[in-house]
Amino acid sequence: ELFQANQKVSILYDNHGLTRYEGLIKAIKNEGAPDLVLGDGQFISLSSIVGVNGIFAPDYSEC
């Protein structure tokens, strides 16, 4: 939804420690494991995302 609307996102993901990204999602790839391509060109796995725009995955309990 945010990707299709070209809206800025705030993502918290696990990259051997929590990492924050704010910006646009450039693309969604589904070759093997699904990935997001972020506005700065980096790829992150969907399975590493723990929160988007303040909404956290139900299985995330590190806070």
N, C-alpha and C positions, 0 to 999 in steps of 0.2 A: 504494500500500500504506500509506504513512504517512498520507496524506490520509484514506483510508477508516477507518483505525484511530484517527483524531483524535489523532495523536502529534505532539509538538513536533519541528520540523526545524531544522537549521542549514544554511543555503543560502549559497553564495558565487556571486555572479553579476556579470557585467560591465555596469556602468552608466557608461560612459566612465571606467572605472577600477573596480577590484574593490570590491564592496559586500557586506557580510555582513548576513544576516537570521536571526534566531532567533525561532521562534514556530510558530504553526499555519498551515496552508494552509486558507483559507476555502472556496475553490472552484477548479475547473479549467474554464476557458472554451476553446472550440474554434471560435471565430468568426474565420475567416481563419487567422492564425497562432495556435497554442495559447498560452495565457497561464495563469499562476497568479494567483489573487487571494489575497493574504496576509492574515493576521489583522488587520493595521492598515489594510486597504483598498487598499493599493497593488497595481498589476498589474505582473508581470514576465513577459517572454517566456521560454518554455521554451528557446529557442535561446541565451539569454544566460546560462544556468546553467552554471557550470564545476565545481561540486561540491555534493554533498548528504551531510551527516553524515560528512564525511571521505573520501568516495569521489569521485574526480575523473573528469571526462570524459577519454577516451583522447587526444583531440586537444588537450588543455590542457597547455601546457608552459611557462607563465610563471613557475612557482615555482623 
